Amino acid sequence: MTDPHPALLMFISARYAEQRIHEAIVAAGFDDLTPAMARVAARVAEQGSRVTDLAEQARITKQSASALVDQLLRAGYVDRVPDPSDARARLVVGAPRGDQVRKVARREERAIEQEWIRHLGPEAMAALHGALASLREITDPYR
């Protein structure tokens, strides 16, 4: 049997982190936030995002993104505001409840990173981080 492709190994680690973060969010009382909702909410820019941009970044249809934004809006995680650059458009922006859940997620991300540092060692973790950041240059059009 051959070793798994590096992309599969990255996916496994990313999926693990996503599951851990979701469990922490639910444990903190945000049990109405689904992983799909969280993937869209995580892409909302600080200055706000259009639904079409969220759909493109999440690699889902505009209809799916719109439905998820509606769910996020009803649950109080985001708001919609007029786009200052286009009176016909609206932006999705973070709401206070979204800020609260983001703090929980960031805390769990830091805990996961510390576990990985303990497991790999600081040098290997720094090398992994550097390699992944370098790969982002050719894999992430939204960086």
MOTASUL-V595588 format. One record per residue. N is the residue number from 1. RES is the residue in one small letter. PHI is phi in whole degrees, 0 to 359 (999 if undefined). PSI is psi in degrees with one decimal (none if undefined). D_LAST is the distance of its C-alpha to the last C-alpha in whole Angstrom. Layout:
[[N/RES/PHI/PSI/D_LAST] [N/RES/PHI/PSI/D_LAST]]
This chain:
[[1/m/999/135.5/35] [2/t/274/158.4/32] [3/d/294/147.1/29] [4/p/297/149.7/27] [5/h/299/144.6/24] [6/p/305/-34.6/21] [7/a/297/-38.6/18] [8/l/294/-41.5/21] [9/l/298/-40.0/22] [10/m/295/-40.8/18] [11/f/298/-43.7/18] [12/i/300/-45.4/22] [13/s/295/-41.7/20] [14/a/295/-41.6/17] [15/r/296/-40.6/20] [16/y/300/-48.2/22] [17/a/298/-44.3/20] [18/e/300/-41.8/19] [19/q/294/-43.8/23] [20/r/299/-44.1/24] [21/i/296/-42.7/22] [22/h/298/-42.2/23] [23/e/298/-39.4/27] [24/a/294/-39.1/26] [25/i/296/-46.1/25] [26/v/296/-43.6/28] [27/a/298/-27.6/30] [28/a/277/3.0/30] [29/g/101/4.6/31] [30/f/261/60.0/28] [31/d/278/1.4/30] [32/d/262/3.2/29] [33/l/262/109.9/25] [34/t/279/160.3/24] [35/p/304/-38.1/22] [36/a/295/-41.9/21] [37/m/297/-42.3/21] [38/a/296/-38.3/19] [39/r/298/-37.2/16] [40/v/285/-45.7/16] [41/a/300/-35.7/17] [42/a/295/-18.4/14] [43/r/264/-0.7/11] [44/v/289/119.6/13] [45/a/289/155.7/12] [46/e/303/-38.2/14] [47/q/273/0.2/16] [48/g/105/158.6/16] [49/s/221/148.3/15] [50/r/277/151.1/17] [51/v/301/-38.1/18] [52/t/298/-37.7/17] [53/d/292/-40.9/13] [54/l/298/-41.8/14] [55/a/298/-46.4/16] [56/e/298/-45.9/13] [57/q/293/-36.5/10] [58/a/276/-6.5/13] [59/r/58/48.2/15] [60/i/229/169.4/18] [61/t/289/158.9/20] [62/k/299/-37.0/21] [63/q/296/-42.7/24] [64/s/295/-44.1/23] [65/a/299/-42.1/20] [66/s/297/-42.4/23] [67/a/295/-41.3/25] [68/l/292/-39.1/23] [69/v/297/-40.6/22] [70/d/300/-42.0/26] [71/q/296/-43.1/26] [72/l/298/-39.1/24] [73/l/295/-48.4/26] [74/r/298/-33.2/29] [75/a/275/-6.1/28] [76/g/86/15.4/27] [77/y/274/-26.6/23] [78/v/223/165.9/22] [79/d/233/165.4/24] [80/r/243/134.0/24] [81/v/226/157.9/24] [82/p/298/142.9/25] [83/d/279/118.2/22] [84/p/296/-19.7/23] [85/s/267/-8.8/22] [86/d/204/105.9/24] [87/a/300/-22.8/27] [88/r/278/-18.0/27] [89/a/260/160.4/24] [90/r/233/149.1/23] [91/l/252/146.6/20] [92/v/266/125.9/19] [93/v/232/157.6/19] [94/g/292/146.1/20] [95/a/249/165.4/23] [96/p/308/-40.6/25] [97/r/295/-35.8/26] [98/g/296/-37.7/22] [99/d/296/-38.4/22] [100/q/296/-45.6/24] [101/v/290/-31.7/23] [102/r/297/-37.7/19] [103/k/297/-41.2/22] [104/v/297/-45.1/23] [105/a/298/-45.5/20] [106/r/298/-39.0/19] [107/r/298/-43.5/22] [108/e/291/-36.2/22] [109/e/301/-44.0/19] [110/r/296/-38.8/21] [111/a/296/-42.8/24] [112/i/297/-45.0/22] [113/e/300/-41.4/21] [114/q/296/-39.4/24] [115/e/298/-42.3/26] [116/w/293/-37.0/24] [117/i/296/-43.7/24] [118/r/298/-38.1/28] [119/h/285/-46.3/28] [120/l/272/-28.6/26] [121/g/95/151.8/27] [122/p/300/-39.2/25] [123/e/292/-44.8/25] [124/a/294/-37.9/24] [125/m/294/-41.6/21] [126/a/297/-39.6/20] [127/a/294/-42.1/20] [128/l/299/-47.2/18] [129/h/301/-45.6/15] [130/g/298/-43.1/15] [131/a/296/-43.7/15] [132/l/293/-38.8/13] [133/a/297/-39.7/10] [134/s/294/-42.6/11] [135/l/297/-31.3/11] [136/r/301/-31.5/7] [137/e/302/-30.1/8] [138/i/250/-3.7/10] [139/t/242/-16.8/9] [140/d/243/100.1/6] [141/p/289/-8.3/6] [142/y/253/11.1/4] [143/r/297/none/0]]
